[in-house]
Amino acid sequence: MVNKSWIMARTEIRMVFKSRQVKMIPIMIVTMTVLFGVLIGWIVFGLPIPPGEGDAFINVMMTTTMGMSTIMLPVILPVMIAAESIVGEKERHTLVPLLATPLTDSQLLLGKFLTALIPGLGVAYANLALSIGLVNSMALLFNPAKLWLWPSPLGLVQALVMPPLFSLLAIGITVPISGRVTKVYEAYQTSTIVVFPALIFAYAGLLQGTGLDWTIFIAGVIALVIADLGLFRLARNLFSRDRLTSRR
């Protein structure tokens, strides 16, 4: 099932990046990360730090603030791609040929998930590498003795694990919405209203353990995995060829 879905996703990813709007999202994310990183880094490294708490204090502050650009911002791209996943096919009149393929409903749905997920993860991890280089370069300017200051081991694991989990959460909400609306802009608007408050709520909960406690982080990961699996199952139940063709 995965192999056929991957072939479909690979083809659709090439089509997705023909859109100028989609191409602008990674540029916007990188630009915001650089501006945000320089501003926050300048503020944090310039703060008076309690004696003996320097590294821990800076790690908590930077993980809390930079987490928004390394974890939350990259979710914008999967949401945009997922919002177009079905209703965009309707507007381009390519939905019927897609539904006529021998792929099962589950394979089609998985292909749509992968189409939105893979580019988002590419941007997320490239953005993470940029953020790490930026923050540690600034730290080196303020303190030449520190070659590596951020992220901490927990912060690095969070930055690696959270993007796919948050992206799948966003995609799992957005794809069913895309199948229920009639215009792409309606999918964008509805997804934004529903997805980002949910992500901010989940991210805020995880921040309670940022840089301090692995237990809260692991509990949050388990909760997100359960939510992602539940949303995929819900999306699979809602993904029906007959229902989609009747909504043309």
Beta strands, then each sheet from edge to edge (+ up, - down):
end
